[in-house]
């Protein structure tokens, strides 16, 4: 869980989205230029107009890649809004509940030492990740999310946590791209604020009320986020046992990766696969929903969602 990801190249979509935005901008500029031909009859004036448009385009491009005024965060917000709409639409597609449950528990790599625990879905942030059983190795975290169970009471993590009971801890990488792993749980892409300001550790309420779903062989567990806080990377107290059923998600803060963002939520519903709402079942339909556990530049591999082997159906 203390493994650090370098601030690397980003995922394919994190590259494509700014390019799409820039292409739209280029189309608008082209329209302006076309109008400019009518406005400017003299070639000298038209040349100045073209130069101005080139400068503006270059400023926008540089602004994105330097994250000027949080431009990268704005682009990823647009992406997440569109991705969330697609998730809700895809979740309505009919599918066998039994088949979804089988896809959720399928072990993509049965010969390795890691054991599949289920899946986590946060539809409002376009997060869908498999859950495995070792948050304390880079190999485990490279697979997606993993349960985290080393506490003050159990420093060696001998107790296996149970979904829907006590304090269930989860950890995954923050790839600093607003999309992969638990990256989308950081309020502002590649900015410490509001979690770390003037040396003070703060929290955030920006995700309060959002729902998180865990799924395993027994059913689906619905949690509601109550807040975020920031802790030192070695603070295991956030995982200590609790009488109340809650979920604690831990991910790195970027760029100050010596700190961790802790997202806390409370259990509100526990569904069997037979009784869960159809929409909730649809969040785990790996035949149509994309997963974002892997980045080609860091932990390449086959996704378990529709953008990979689709729960073993491809």
C-alpha positions as CSV (number, residue, x, y, z in Angstrom):
1,X,0.0,0.0,0.0
2,X,3.1,2.2,0.3
3,X,4.0,1.6,-3.4
4,X,4.3,4.9,-5.3
5,X,3.5,5.3,-9.0
6,X,5.7,7.7,-10.9
7,X,3.9,10.7,-12.5
8,X,4.0,9.0,-15.9
9,X,2.6,9.1,-19.4
10,X,-1.0,8.7,-18.6
11,X,-3.6,6.4,-20.2
12,X,-4.7,6.3,-23.8
13,X,-8.0,8.1,-22.9
14,X,-6.2,10.7,-20.9
15,X,-4.3,11.5,-24.1
16,X,-7.3,11.2,-26.5
17,X,-9.6,13.4,-24.5
18,X,-7.4,16.6,-24.7
19,X,-6.9,15.8,-28.4
20,X,-10.6,15.5,-28.9
21,X,-11.1,18.8,-27.1
22,X,-8.4,20.4,-29.2
23,X,-9.9,19.1,-32.4
24,X,-13.2,20.7,-31.4
25,X,-11.3,23.9,-30.8
26,X,-9.6,23.6,-34.1
27,X,-12.9,23.2,-35.8
28,X,-14.2,26.4,-34.2
29,X,-11.0,28.2,-35.2
30,X,-11.4,26.9,-38.7
31,X,-14.9,28.4,-38.7
32,X,-13.6,31.7,-37.5
33,X,-10.8,31.6,-40.2
34,X,-13.4,30.9,-42.9
35,X,-15.3,33.9,-41.7
36,X,-12.1,35.8,-41.6
37,X,-11.6,35.3,-45.3
38,X,-14.8,37.3,-45.9
39,X,-13.9,39.9,-43.4
40,X,-10.3,40.5,-44.4
41,X,-9.9,41.2,-48.1
42,X,-6.3,42.0,-47.9
43,X,-3.8,39.2,-47.6
44,X,-1.7,41.1,-45.0
45,X,-4.7,41.4,-42.7
46,X,-5.6,37.8,-43.3
47,X,-2.1,36.7,-42.4
48,X,-2.2,38.6,-39.1
49,X,-5.5,36.9,-38.4
50,X,-4.0,33.5,-39.0
51,X,-1.0,34.3,-36.8
52,X,-3.3,35.3,-34.0
53,X,-5.3,32.1,-34.3
54,X,-2.0,30.0,-34.2
55,X,-0.9,31.8,-31.1
56,X,-4.2,31.2,-29.4
57,X,-4.2,27.5,-30.3
58,X,-0.6,27.1,-29.0
59,X,-1.5,28.8,-25.7
60,X,-4.4,26.4,-25.2
61,X,-2.2,23.4,-26.0
62,X,0.6,24.5,-23.7
63,X,-2.0,25.4,-21.0
64,X,-3.3,21.9,-21.0
65,X,0.0,20.1,-20.8
66,X,1.2,22.5,-18.0
67,X,-2.2,22.2,-16.3
68,X,-2.6,26.0,-16.3
69,X,-5.4,27.0,-14.1
70,X,-6.4,23.4,-13.6
71,X,-7.2,22.8,-17.3
72,X,-6.4,19.1,-17.1
73,X,-8.9,18.7,-14.3
74,X,-11.5,20.5,-16.3
75,X,-10.9,18.1,-19.3
76,X,-11.2,15.0,-17.0
77,X,-14.4,16.4,-15.4
78,X,-15.9,16.5,-18.9
79,X,-14.7,13.0,-19.6
80,X,-16.1,11.7,-16.2
81,X,-19.5,13.3,-16.8
82,X,-19.8,11.6,-20.2
83,X,-18.5,8.3,-18.8
84,X,-21.0,8.4,-16.0
85,X,-23.9,8.9,-18.4
86,X,-22.7,5.9,-20.4
87,X,-22.5,3.8,-17.3
88,X,-26.1,4.6,-16.3
89,X,-27.3,3.8,-19.8
90,X,-25.4,0.6,-20.1
91,X,-26.5,-0.6,-16.7
92,X,-30.1,-0.8,-18.1
93,X,-29.2,-3.5,-20.6
94,X,-30.8,-6.9,-19.7
95,X,-28.5,-9.6,-18.5
96,X,-28.7,-12.7,-16.3
97,X,-28.0,-12.0,-12.6
98,X,-26.2,-15.3,-12.4
99,X,-23.9,-14.5,-15.2
100,X,-23.0,-11.1,-13.7
101,X,-22.2,-12.8,-10.3
102,X,-20.0,-15.3,-12.2
103,X,-18.1,-12.6,-14.0
104,X,-17.6,-10.7,-10.8
105,X,-16.0,-13.7,-9.0
106,X,-14.1,-15.0,-12.0
107,X,-10.3,-15.1,-11.3
108,X,-8.7,-13.8,-14.5
109,X,-5.3,-15.2,-13.4
110,X,-6.0,-18.4,-11.5
111,X,-2.4,-19.5,-11.4
112,X,-1.0,-16.5,-9.5
113,X,-1.0,-16.2,-5.7
114,X,-3.8,-13.6,-5.5
115,X,-7.4,-14.5,-4.7
116,X,-10.3,-12.7,-6.3
117,X,-12.6,-11.0,-3.7
118,X,-15.1,-9.4,-6.0
119,X,-15.5,-5.9,-7.5
120,X,-15.9,-2.3,-6.5
121,X,-18.1,0.2,-8.5
122,X,-18.4,3.9,-8.0
123,X,-20.6,4.9,-10.9
124,X,-20.5,8.6,-10.2
125,X,-16.7,8.6,-10.7
126,X,-16.6,6.0,-13.6
127,X,-14.7,3.6,-11.3
128,X,-15.1,-0.2,-11.8
129,X,-12.2,-2.3,-10.4
130,X,-11.7,-6.0,-9.5
131,X,-10.8,-6.6,-5.8
132,X,-7.9,-8.9,-4.8
133,X,-6.3,-9.7,-1.5
134,X,-2.9,-7.9,-1.2
135,X,-2.8,-4.2,-0.9
136,X,0.8,-4.4,0.4
137,X,2.6,-5.5,-2.8
138,X,2.9,-3.8,-6.1
139,X,2.0,-7.0,-7.8
140,X,-1.4,-7.1,-6.0
141,X,-2.1,-3.4,-6.6
142,X,-1.3,-3.8,-10.3
143,X,-4.4,-6.0,-10.6
144,X,-6.8,-3.3,-9.5
145,X,-8.1,-2.8,-5.9
146,X,-7.1,-4.9,-3.0
147,X,-8.3,-5.3,0.6
148,X,-6.1,-3.6,3.2
149,X,-6.1,-5.3,6.6
150,X,-3.0,-4.3,8.6
151,X,-4.2,-2.4,11.7
152,X,-2.9,-1.5,15.1
153,X,-4.8,-4.6,16.5
154,X,-3.6,-6.9,13.6
155,X,-0.3,-5.5,12.3
156,X,0.4,-8.6,10.1
157,X,-3.1,-8.6,8.5
158,X,-4.0,-12.1,9.6
159,X,-7.7,-11.5,9.6
160,X,-9.5,-11.5,6.3
161,X,-12.0,-8.7,6.1
162,X,-15.6,-9.4,5.2
163,X,-17.7,-7.2,2.9
164,X,-20.6,-5.6,4.7
165,X,-19.0,-6.1,8.2
166,X,-16.9,-3.9,10.3
167,X,-14.3,-1.6,8.7
168,X,-13.6,-3.0,5.2
169,X,-10.4,-1.4,3.9
170,X,-9.6,-1.1,0.2
171,X,-6.6,0.4,-1.6
172,X,-5.6,1.0,-5.2
173,X,-3.2,3.2,-7.1
174,X,-3.8,6.8,-8.0
175,X,-2.4,7.0,-11.5
176,X,-2.9,10.8,-11.5
177,X,-5.0,10.7,-14.7
178,X,-8.5,11.1,-13.2
179,X,-9.5,7.7,-14.6
180,X,-7.4,4.7,-13.7
181,X,-7.4,3.0,-10.3
182,X,-8.8,5.3,-7.7
183,X,-7.5,8.4,-9.5
184,X,-11.0,9.8,-9.9
185,X,-11.4,10.1,-6.1
186,X,-8.9,13.0,-5.9
187,X,-10.8,16.3,-6.2
188,X,-8.4,18.2,-8.4
189,X,-6.1,16.4,-10.8
190,X,-2.4,16.7,-9.9
191,X,-3.2,19.4,-7.2
192,X,-2.7,18.9,-3.4
193,X,-5.5,21.3,-2.6
194,X,-7.8,20.9,-0.7
195,X,-6.1,17.9,1.0
196,X,-2.8,19.7,1.8
197,X,-2.6,23.4,2.2
198,X,0.2,25.4,3.9
199,X,1.5,22.2,5.5
200,X,-1.9,21.3,7.1
201,X,-3.8,18.1,6.3
202,X,-7.4,18.7,5.4
203,X,-10.4,16.8,4.3
204,X,-13.0,17.3,1.6
205,X,-16.8,16.8,1.3
206,X,-17.0,17.0,-2.5
207,X,-18.0,13.3,-2.8
208,X,-20.4,13.2,0.2
209,X,-23.6,11.3,-0.6
210,X,-22.1,9.5,-3.6
211,X,-22.7,5.7,-3.6
212,X,-20.1,2.9,-3.6
213,X,-21.0,-0.7,-4.4
214,X,-19.0,-3.8,-3.4
215,X,-19.9,-7.1,-4.9
216,X,-18.9,-10.7,-4.1
217,X,-20.3,-14.2,-4.4
218,X,-22.9,-13.5,-1.7
219,X,-24.3,-10.3,-3.0
220,X,-23.9,-6.5,-3.4
221,X,-23.2,-4.0,-0.6
222,X,-24.2,-0.4,-1.0
223,X,-22.3,2.3,0.9
224,X,-22.7,6.1,1.0
225,X,-19.7,8.4,1.2
226,X,-19.5,10.6,4.3
227,X,-16.2,12.4,3.7
228,X,-12.5,12.4,2.9
229,X,-9.5,13.1,5.0
230,X,-5.7,13.2,4.5
231,X,-3.2,11.1,6.5
232,X,0.4,10.1,6.5
233,X,1.2,7.1,4.4
234,X,2.0,4.9,7.4
235,X,-1.2,5.8,9.4
236,X,-2.9,2.4,9.8
237,X,-5.4,3.8,12.4
238,X,-7.9,4.5,9.6
239,X,-8.2,0.7,9.2
240,X,-8.8,-0.2,12.8
241,X,-11.9,-2.2,13.6
242,X,-15.4,-0.7,13.9
243,X,-18.7,-1.8,15.3
244,X,-20.4,-0.1,12.4
245,X,-20.2,-1.5,8.9
246,X,-18.1,0.9,6.9
247,X,-15.8,1.1,3.9
248,X,-12.4,2.8,4.0
249,X,-10.7,3.5,0.6
250,X,-7.1,4.6,0.6
251,X,-5.2,6.1,-2.3
252,X,-2.2,8.3,-2.9
253,X,-2.3,12.1,-3.0
254,X,-0.7,13.7,-6.1
255,X,1.8,15.3,-6.3
256,X,2.6,14.9,-2.6
257,X,2.6,11.1,-2.6
258,X,3.8,10.8,0.9
259,X,0.2,11.4,2.0
260,X,-2.9,9.3,1.5
261,X,-6.5,10.3,0.7
262,X,-8.9,8.4,2.8
263,X,-12.5,8.1,1.5
264,X,-14.9,6.9,4.2
265,X,-18.4,5.5,3.6
266,X,-21.2,3.8,5.6
267,X,-23.2,0.6,4.7
268,X,-26.8,1.4,3.9
269,X,-28.0,-1.7,2.0
270,X,-27.0,-5.3,1.7
271,X,-28.6,-7.1,-1.3
272,X,-28.6,-10.7,-2.4
273,X,-28.0,-11.2,-6.2
274,X,-31.7,-12.1,-6.5
275,X,-33.0,-9.0,-4.7
276,X,-30.6,-6.3,-5.9
277,X,-32.1,-3.6,-8.2
278,X,-31.6,-4.2,-11.9
279,X,-29.7,-0.9,-12.3
280,X,-27.2,-1.9,-9.5
281,X,-26.7,-5.3,-11.1
282,X,-26.0,-3.5,-14.4
283,X,-23.1,-1.6,-12.8
284,X,-21.2,-4.9,-12.7
285,X,-22.1,-6.1,-16.1
286,X,-18.6,-6.6,-17.5
287,X,-19.9,-7.4,-21.0
288,X,-20.8,-3.7,-21.4
289,X,-19.1,-1.8,-18.6
290,X,-15.4,-0.7,-18.9
291,X,-12.8,-1.3,-16.1
292,X,-9.8,0.9,-15.6
293,X,-7.4,-1.1,-13.5
294,X,-4.4,-0.9,-15.9
295,X,-2.2,1.7,-17.6
296,X,-0.2,0.6,-20.6
297,X,2.9,2.6,-19.4
298,X,2.9,1.1,-15.9
299,X,0.9,-2.1,-15.4
300,X,-0.1,-3.4,-18.9
301,X,-2.5,-6.2,-19.1
302,X,-6.0,-7.2,-20.1
303,X,-8.8,-5.4,-18.5
304,X,-11.7,-7.4,-17.1
305,X,-14.4,-5.2,-18.5
306,X,-15.9,-4.6,-21.9
307,X,-12.6,-2.9,-22.9
308,X,-10.8,-6.1,-22.2
309,X,-12.0,-9.7,-22.0
310,X,-15.5,-8.7,-20.9
311,X,-15.7,-10.9,-17.9
312,X,-14.3,-13.9,-19.8
313,X,-16.9,-13.7,-22.5
314,X,-14.5,-12.6,-25.3
